[in-house]
Amino acid sequence: MNSELPTVEGFEAATHSVRPEDLAETIPAGPDSELHLKTIKKAIGAGFDHIVLTGIGPDQAGFTQFSPRN
């Protein structure tokens, strides 16, 4: 839907009733690096040869840094 809505206002109006738990099963998000790696491996297995990782907000460098699990 994002590519069909040219403005922030249009996107906000179209998604006003969507809750984080509505997307939890379909969109990998959050700090769990294993979840992201699993999703990337699945995409590669499906034949994708370009993967884009995008963080929300201004701290893109922080987005790409993962801490080891304890």
Residue pairs with C-beta under 8 A, 6 or more apart in sequence:
1 11
1 14
1 15
2 11
5 11
5 14
20 29
23 29
28 35
28 36
28 38
28 39
31 66
33 66
33 69
34 69
36 53
40 51
43 51
44 51
53 63
53 64
54 63
55 62
55 63
55 64
57 63
